[in-house]
């Protein structure tokens, strides 16, 4: 282990004290962070930014739910309510869910999982982060410069005529798009060119397959959103008829452009979380992943289908019946690769040695919530039922079960699974599981009643409602409070571990992929020697060592040490 001499501690009994050198302490000062090219530090900065955005967007959500406790005014008027739900949706979508797993966790883990020193283009990586910061600044400026009340979709013609800060927000979306494109390009090149000896395409961890499929979507779909945003800016600034019917434009054209990006963007949000769950389920079940190739191919299939189903958002927009039937059929087809993943995860757990760690609890919560989100999507893909459910709270609940309940729960699973590797510290499993239980119960209490509201005819985005809906709204608001408190508890548990947590071993969970072969936290260059890759899911290749409190390769385990085999049985 690389060390650095530190003789500055006057309380030391020795004239020279050695400390481990890792990416967190190899250099100090704000410049070493803000100008770093280390992918791990860039990922940490992304994670901090995403976390701050999450709590800001979550605050807006709690205020919205508080207002909906009663059909009468509670906190704000209708105009403020419109701005609040717009900013909540825009911040959560563009600043939290889209960059959450790929930019934050992907930046930290992808090169280490490949056994590489860094990503292919470190300077582009740092530039991507600053573009994200710059785009986020435009969203914050939109709050100050009159707010935003169009909904996060910026639907025309209202977004052309409203007096709120639409152009400022659209510039933020445009800049964030470049950050997403550069991150995707970097990941694709890194995976193609920097795999270690022995890591063929079908020996890559499934998390890398998910990031690869996500990167393809980021590169191919995001430019469409950028161009659409620029066209809307031009129309607002110069009154050129593109989308506004009063100027000879076509508002449905905007919907086609927007959803051609935004439905693939759904898979930018969910595919990385699926990759996380593949890792978590295999490692914490102590069992080889079932159906590796099917899961890998299903990631690519989901990315491909994602470009072909945007029209299901527009079944009531006046498109032809033939086109609607085609989009409906393709939408049903997306469920096939998604179901392949779920069935393979369940089969992986079958007869496995399951440990209910915090990460595993979030993984199981993901499967439950994603299954409900996917199954309720079938009703919206059915033309006859979508006509009645469109723009009701049923759509709000479905969207949040897939996006918040799946994507963010996947992010929470990733953070807890790799937290010992990222921070070098172990967190409290007890309080981590308590927070997970609170997130799970709070989420379902918040959004399941909204399915009932939607089936009973409650429209989405309404400031007021009929008194008959109040009971379900109160349930939903109580769930939002529990979800917010549990999320704060989760953040507190992790932050506390940084200062008071026990030192983490290199491999606390018994994973067999390359990131568990370097120290926790990793050194600046990740590995002292290029590692040799094998099957990342052979859990029998590591055994538990009680002396270090973690797993070590079988060949490193001494005969006189008590160990735990992959099946969980102790042996002398």
C-alpha positions in Angstrom: 0.0 0.0 0.0 1.4 3.4 -0.9 2.0 5.6 2.1 3.0 9.2 2.8 5.0 10.3 5.7 3.3 12.6 8.2 5.2 13.7 11.3 2.9 16.6 12.2 0.9 14.8 14.9 2.4 15.8 18.3 0.3 13.2 20.1 2.0 10.3 18.2 4.2 8.0 20.2 6.4 7.6 17.2 8.5 10.3 15.4 7.0 9.2 12.1 3.5 8.2 11.4 2.4 6.5 8.2 -1.1 6.8 6.7 -2.6 5.1 3.6 -2.6 7.2 0.5 -5.8 7.3 -1.4 -7.7 9.5 -3.8 -9.3 11.4 -0.9 -6.1 12.4 0.8 -3.5 12.3 -2.0 -3.8 16.1 -2.3 -5.6 18.8 -0.5 -7.1 22.3 -1.0 -10.1 23.4 -3.0 -8.0 23.6 -6.2 -7.2 19.9 -6.0 -10.9 19.2 -6.2 -12.2 21.9 -8.6 -9.5 21.3 -11.1 -9.0 17.5 -10.6 -8.9 15.1 -13.4 -9.5 12.1 -11.1 -12.8 10.4 -12.1 -13.5 9.5 -8.5 -13.3 13.1 -7.3 -15.4 14.2 -10.2 -18.0 11.6 -9.3 -18.0 12.8 -5.7 -18.7 16.3 -6.9 -21.5 15.1 -9.1 -22.9 13.1 -6.1 -22.9 16.2 -3.9 -24.6 18.3 -6.6 -27.2 15.6 -7.3 -27.9 15.3 -3.6 -28.4 19.0 -3.1 -30.7 19.1 -6.2 -32.6 16.1 -4.8 -33.4 17.8 -1.5 -34.3 21.1 -3.3 -36.7 19.3 -5.6 -37.9 17.2 -2.7 -38.7 20.4 -0.8 -40.9 21.6 -3.6 -42.7 18.2 -3.6 -43.4 18.4 0.1 -44.7 22.0 -0.3 -47.0 20.8 -3.2 -48.3 17.9 -1.1 -48.9 20.2 1.8 -51.0 22.5 -0.4 -53.0 19.5 -1.5 -54.0 18.6 2.0 -57.2 20.6 1.4 -59.1 21.7 -1.7 -58.9 25.2 -0.3 -55.7 27.3 -0.1 -53.2 26.1 2.5 -49.8 27.7 1.6 -49.9 29.2 -1.8 -52.0 30.5 -4.6 -52.6 28.7 -8.0 -49.8 30.6 -9.8 -47.2 29.7 -7.2 -48.5 26.1 -7.3 -48.0 25.9 -11.0 -44.4 27.2 -10.6 -43.8 24.8 -7.8 -44.7 21.6 -9.6 -42.9 22.8 -12.7 -39.6 23.4 -10.9 -40.0 20.2 -8.9 -40.4 18.2 -12.1 -37.6 20.0 -14.0 -35.1 19.8 -11.2 -35.8 16.1 -10.4 -35.7 15.1 -14.0 -32.8 17.1 -15.4 -30.6 17.6 -12.3 -31.2 14.5 -10.3 -32.5 11.4 -12.0 -30.8 11.7 -15.4 -27.3 12.4 -14.0 -27.7 10.4 -10.8 -26.4 6.9 -11.5 -24.5 7.5 -14.8 -22.7 10.7 -13.9 -22.2 10.3 -10.2 -21.9 6.5 -9.5 -20.8 5.7 -13.1 -17.9 8.2 -12.9 -16.7 6.7 -9.6 -17.1 3.0 -10.4 -16.8 2.5 -14.2 -13.0 2.9 -14.5 -12.4 0.9 -11.3 -14.7 -1.8 -12.5 -12.7 -1.9 -15.7 -9.4 -2.0 -13.9 -8.4 1.3 -15.6 -6.7 4.3 -14.1 -9.3 6.8 -15.4 -11.8 7.4 -18.1 -10.6 7.8 -21.7 -11.0 11.6 -21.7 -10.4 13.0 -18.2 -10.5 16.7 -19.2 -13.8 16.1 -21.1 -15.1 14.5 -17.9 -14.3 17.5 -15.8 -15.8 19.7 -18.5 -19.0 17.7 -18.4 -19.3 18.3 -14.7 -18.9 22.1 -15.1 -21.5 22.0 -17.9 -23.8 20.3 -15.4 -23.1 23.0 -12.8 -23.6 25.8 -15.4 -26.9 24.3 -16.5 -28.0 23.9 -12.9 -27.2 27.6 -12.3 -29.6 28.5 -15.1 -32.4 26.6 -13.4 -31.6 28.4 -10.1 -31.7 31.7 -12.1 -35.1 30.8 -13.5 -36.4 30.6 -9.9 -35.2 34.1 -9.2 -36.1 35.6 -12.6 -39.9 35.0 -12.3 -40.1 31.3 -11.9 -41.4 28.7 -14.4 -45.0 27.5 -14.8 -45.1 25.5 -18.0 -44.7 22.0 -16.5 -41.4 20.3 -16.9 -42.4 19.3 -20.5 -42.5 23.0 -21.7 -45.6 22.2 -23.8 -46.5 24.8 -26.5 -48.3 27.0 -27.1 -48.3 28.0 -23.4 -44.5 28.0 -23.1 -44.4 30.5 -26.0 -46.9 33.0 -24.4 -46.2 32.8 -20.6 -44.2 35.6 -19.1 -42.1 33.4 -16.8 -38.4 32.6 -17.3 -38.8 29.9 -20.0 -35.7 31.0 -22.1 -33.5 30.8 -19.0 -34.7 27.3 -18.1 -34.4 26.2 -21.7 -30.8 27.4 -21.9 -30.1 25.3 -18.8 -31.7 22.3 -20.5 -29.5 22.9 -23.6 -26.3 23.1 -21.5 -27.2 20.0 -19.5 -27.7 18.2 -22.7 -24.1 18.7 -23.7 -23.0 17.5 -20.3 -25.0 14.3 -20.9 -23.6 13.8 -24.4 -20.0 14.2 -23.3 -20.5 11.8 -20.4 -22.0 9.2 -22.7 -19.3 9.6 -25.3 -16.6 9.2 -22.6 -18.1 6.0 -21.2 -18.5 4.4 -24.7 -14.8 5.1 -25.6 -13.7 4.0 -22.2 -15.5 0.7 -22.4 -14.3 0.0 -25.9 -10.7 0.8 -25.4 -9.7 0.4 -21.8 -11.0 -3.1 -20.8 -8.2 -5.1 -19.1 -6.8 -8.4 -20.3 -9.4 -11.2 -20.0 -12.4 -8.9 -19.9 -14.2 -9.7 -23.1 -17.7 -8.2 -23.8 -19.4 -11.1 -22.1 -17.1 -11.0 -19.1 -18.1 -7.4 -18.3 -20.1 -6.7 -15.2 -23.7 -6.0 -16.1 -23.5 -2.5 -14.6 -21.1 -1.7 -17.5 -23.6 -3.1 -20.0 -26.3 -0.9 -18.6 -24.0 2.2 -18.7 -23.0 1.4 -22.3 -26.7 1.1 -23.4 -27.4 4.3 -21.5 -24.5 6.1 -23.2 -25.9 5.2 -26.6 -29.2 6.8 -25.8 -27.5 9.9 -24.4 -25.5 10.4 -27.6 -28.3 9.7 -30.1 -31.4 11.2 -28.3 -30.1 14.2 -26.4 -29.3 16.4 -29.5 -33.0 16.2 -30.4 -33.9 17.9 -27.1 -31.2 20.5 -27.5 -32.4 21.4 -31.0 -36.1 21.5 -29.8 -35.1 23.8 -27.0 -33.3 26.1 -29.3 -36.3 26.2 -31.7 -38.5 27.2 -28.8 -36.1 29.9 -27.7 -36.0 31.3 -31.3 -39.8 31.3 -31.4 -40.1 33.1 -28.1 -37.4 35.7 -29.0 -38.1 36.4 -32.6 -41.8 35.3 -33.0 -41.1 32.8 -35.8 -43.9 30.4 -36.3 -42.6 26.9 -35.4 -44.8 25.6 -32.6 -47.3 28.4 -31.9 -50.5 28.0 -34.0 -51.1 31.8 -33.8 -47.9 32.2 -35.8 -48.6 29.3 -38.2 -46.7 26.7 -36.1 -47.8 23.2 -35.0 -47.8 22.5 -31.2 -48.1 18.8 -31.9 -44.8 18.9 -33.6 -43.2 20.1 -30.4 -44.7 17.0 -28.6 -43.1 14.7 -31.3 -39.7 16.3 -30.9 -39.9 16.5 -27.1 -41.0 12.9 -26.6 -38.6 11.5 -29.2 -35.9 12.5 -26.7 -37.8 12.2 -23.4 -39.0 8.7 -23.7 -35.5 7.4 -24.4 -34.5 9.6 -21.5 -36.8 7.4 -19.3 -34.3 4.6 -20.1 -31.4 6.9 -19.4 -32.9 7.1 -15.9 -33.9 3.5 -15.4 -31.2 1.4 -17.3 -28.3 2.4 -15.0 -30.5 1.5 -12.0 -31.2 -1.9 -13.5 -27.4 -2.4 -13.9 -27.0 -1.5 -10.2 -29.7 -4.0 -9.2 -28.0 -6.8 -11.2 -24.8 -6.2 -9.2 -26.5 -5.9 -5.8 -28.7 -9.0 -6.2 -25.8 -11.2 -7.3 -23.3 -10.0 -4.7 -25.7 -10.0 -1.7 -27.3 -13.3 -2.7 -23.7 -14.8 -2.9 -24.7 -16.4 -6.2 -23.7 -16.2 -9.9 -26.1 -14.0 -11.8 -28.7 -16.1 -13.7 -29.0 -15.5 -17.5 -26.1 -13.2 -17.9 -26.4 -12.9 -21.7 -30.1 -12.3 -21.5 -29.7 -9.5 -19.1 -26.9 -7.9 -21.2 -28.9 -8.2 -24.4 -32.0 -6.9 -22.7 -30.2 -3.7 -21.9 -29.5 -3.1 -25.5 -33.0 -4.1 -26.5 -34.5 -1.6 -24.1 -32.3 1.1 -25.5 -33.5 0.3 -29.0 -37.2 0.0 -28.2 -36.9 3.4 -26.3 -36.6 5.2 -29.7 -39.7 3.6 -31.1 -42.4 4.3 -28.5 -42.6 8.1 -28.1 -46.1 8.2 -29.7 -47.7 6.5 -26.7 -47.6 9.9 -24.9 -49.8 11.3 -27.7 -52.7 8.8 -28.0 -55.2 11.7 -27.5 -53.4 14.3 -29.6 -55.2 13.4 -32.8 -52.7 11.1 -34.4 -54.1 8.4 -36.8 -55.5 5.2 -35.5 -53.0 3.1 -37.4 -50.1 5.0 -35.9 -51.6 4.7 -32.4 -52.0 0.9 -32.8 -48.4 0.6 -33.9 -47.1 2.6 -31.0 -49.3 0.7 -28.6 -47.9 -2.7 -29.9 -44.3 -1.5 -29.6 -44.9 -0.2 -26.1 -46.2 -3.7 -25.1 -43.0 -5.1 -26.6 -40.8 -3.1 -24.2 -42.1 -5.1 -21.3 -40.4 -8.2 -22.7 -36.7 -7.2 -22.0 -37.8 -5.6 -18.7 -39.5 -8.8 -17.6 -36.4 -10.8 -18.6 -34.4 -8.8 -16.1 -36.9 -9.2 -13.3 -37.3 -12.9 -13.8 -33.5 -13.4 -13.9 -33.0 -11.4 -10.7 -35.6 -13.5 -8.9 -34.0 -16.7 -10.2 -30.6 -15.4 -9.1 -31.9 -15.1 -5.6 -33.5 -18.6 -5.7 -31.5 -20.9 -3.3 -28.9 -18.1 -2.8 -27.4 -17.1 0.5 -29.4 -13.9 0.8 -28.1 -11.2 3.2 -30.5 -8.4 4.0 -28.0 -5.6 3.9 -29.2 -2.1 3.3 -28.1 -2.3 -0.3 -30.0 -5.6 -0.8 -33.1 -4.1 0.9 -33.1 -1.2 -1.6 -32.5 -3.8 -4.4 -35.6 -5.8 -3.3 -37.6 -2.5 -3.0 -36.6 -1.7 -6.6 -37.9 -5.0 -7.9 -41.3 -4.5 -6.1 -41.7 -0.9 -7.1 -40.5 -1.3 -10.7 -42.9 -4.3 -11.1 -45.9 -2.1 -10.1 -44.6 0.7 -12.3 -44.3 -1.6 -15.3 -47.6 -3.4 -14.9 -49.5 -0.1 -14.6 -47.8 1.0 -17.8 -49.7 -1.7 -19.6 -53.0 0.1 -18.9 -51.6 3.3 -20.4 -50.3 1.4 -23.4 -53.8 0.1 -24.0 -55.6 2.6 -26.3 -59.1 2.1 -24.8 -58.0 2.7 -21.2 -55.4 5.4 -21.9 -58.1 7.7 -23.3 -59.7 7.7 -19.8 -56.5 7.7 -17.7 -54.6 10.3 -19.8 -53.6 13.4 -17.8 -55.0 12.0 -14.5 -53.2 11.1 -11.3 -52.9 7.6 -12.6 -50.2 8.9 -15.0 -48.5 10.8 -12.1 -48.4 7.6 -10.0 -47.1 5.4 -12.9 -44.4 7.9 -13.8 -43.2 8.2 -10.2 -43.2 4.4 -9.7 -40.9 4.1 -12.7 -38.8 7.2 -12.2 -38.6 8.1 -8.6 -39.5 4.7 -7.1 -37.2 2.8 -9.4 -34.5 5.1 -10.6 -33.9 6.8 -7.3 -34.2 3.7 -5.3 -31.7 2.2 -7.7 -29.4 5.1 -6.9 -29.9 4.6 -3.2 -28.9 0.9 -3.7 -25.8 1.9 -5.6 -24.7 4.4 -2.9 -25.0 1.9 -0.1 -23.5 -0.9 -2.1 -20.4 1.1 -3.1 -20.3 3.5 -0.1 -17.5 1.5 1.6 -15.5 1.7 -1.6 -16.2 5.4 -2.1 -15.6 6.6 1.4 -13.5 3.9 3.0 -16.0 3.7 5.9 -18.8 1.4 6.9 -22.2 2.8 7.8 -24.7 1.6 10.3 -26.6 -1.2 8.8 -29.4 -0.9 11.4 -30.1 2.7 10.7 -29.6 2.2 7.0 -32.3 -0.5 6.9 -34.6 1.7 9.0 -34.2 4.5 6.4 -34.8 2.0 3.6 -38.0 0.8 5.3 -39.2 4.5 5.7 -38.4 5.2 2.0 -40.3 2.1 0.9 -43.4 2.7 3.0 -43.4 6.5 2.4 -43.1 6.1 -1.3 -45.9 3.6 -1.6 -48.1 5.6 0.8 -47.5 8.7 -1.3 -48.1 7.3 -4.8 -50.4 4.3 -4.5 -53.4 6.4 -3.5 -52.8 8.4 -6.7 -53.6 5.4 -8.8 -57.0 5.4 -7.1 -57.4 9.1 -7.6 -56.7 8.7 -11.3 -59.1 5.9 -11.8 -61.8 8.1 -10.1 -61.1 11.0 -12.5 -58.8 13.3 -10.5 -56.9 15.4 -13.1 -53.2 15.9 -12.7 -51.6 19.4 -12.1 -54.8 20.8 -10.5 -54.5 23.3 -7.7 -57.9 22.3 -6.2 -60.1 19.3 -6.3 -63.5 17.9 -5.3 -63.9 17.2 -1.6 -64.5 13.5 -2.3 -60.8 13.2 -3.2 -59.5 14.8 0.1 -59.0 11.5 2.0 -56.7 10.0 -0.6 -54.8 13.3 -0.9 -54.2 13.4 2.9 -52.8 9.8 2.7 -50.5 10.9 -0.1 -49.3 13.9 1.8 -48.5 11.9 4.9 -46.5 9.5 2.7 -44.6 12.4 1.3 -43.6 13.5 4.8 -42.5 10.0 5.7 -40.5 9.8 2.5 -38.8 13.1 3.1 -37.8 12.3 6.7 -36.5 8.9 5.6 -34.4 10.4 2.9 -32.9 12.9 5.4 -32.2 10.0 7.7 -30.5 8.1 4.9 -28.3 11.1 4.2 -27.5 11.5 7.9 -26.5 7.9 8.3 -24.0 8.1 5.4 -22.6 11.5 6.5 -22.2 10.3 10.0 -20.3 7.2 8.8 -17.7 9.5 7.1 -16.7 10.9 10.5 -17.5 8.0 12.9 -17.8 4.9 10.8 -15.5 1.9 11.1 -12.8 1.5 8.5 -14.0 -0.5 5.5 -12.1 -3.5 4.2 -11.4 -3.8 0.5 -14.2 -6.2 -0.1 -16.9 -6.0 2.6 -19.7 -7.7 0.6 -17.8 -10.5 -1.2 -18.0 -9.2 -4.7 -15.9 -10.8 -7.4 -15.6 -7.8 -9.9 -12.5 -5.8 -10.1 -13.5 -2.8 -8.0 -13.4 -5.0 -4.9 -9.7 -5.9 -5.6 -8.3 -2.4 -4.8 -8.3 -0.8 -1.3 -11.2 1.2 0.2 -11.0 4.0 -0.7 -9.0 3.4 -3.9 -5.6 4.9 -4.5 -5.3 7.8 -7.0 -4.5 5.5 -9.9 -6.9 2.7 -8.7 -4.5 -0.2 -9.1 -0.8 -0.5 -8.5 -0.7 -3.2 -11.2 -3.1 -3.9 -14.1 -5.5 -6.5 -12.8 -6.5 -9.6 -14.7 -10.2 -10.0 -15.2 -12.3 -13.2 -15.0 -15.9 -14.0 -14.5 -17.2 -11.1 -12.3 -19.9 -13.3 -10.7 -18.0 -16.3 -9.4 -18.6 -15.7 -5.7 -16.7 -18.8 -4.7 -13.5 -17.0 -5.7 -13.6 -15.0 -2.4 -14.0 -16.1 1.2 -14.7 -14.2 4.4 -11.7 -13.4 6.6 -12.7 -12.6 10.2 -9.4 -10.9 11.0 -10.0 -8.1 8.5 -13.8 -8.2 8.6 -14.0 -8.7 4.8 -13.6 -11.0 1.9 -10.2 -12.0 0.4 -9.4 -14.1 -2.7 -9.3 -17.8 -2.0 -5.6 -18.1 -2.7 -4.8 -15.4 -0.1 -6.7 -17.1 2.7 -4.4 -18.7 5.2 -5.0 -22.3 6.3 -5.1 -21.2 10.0 -7.8 -18.6 9.5 -11.5 -19.2 9.9 -13.3 -18.4 6.8 -16.8 -18.4 5.4 -17.5 -20.1 2.1 -19.7 -18.6 -0.7 -22.7 -20.6 0.6 -22.3 -18.8 4.0 -21.1 -21.9 6.0 -18.2 -21.5 8.3 -15.2 -23.8 7.9 -12.0 -24.1 9.9 
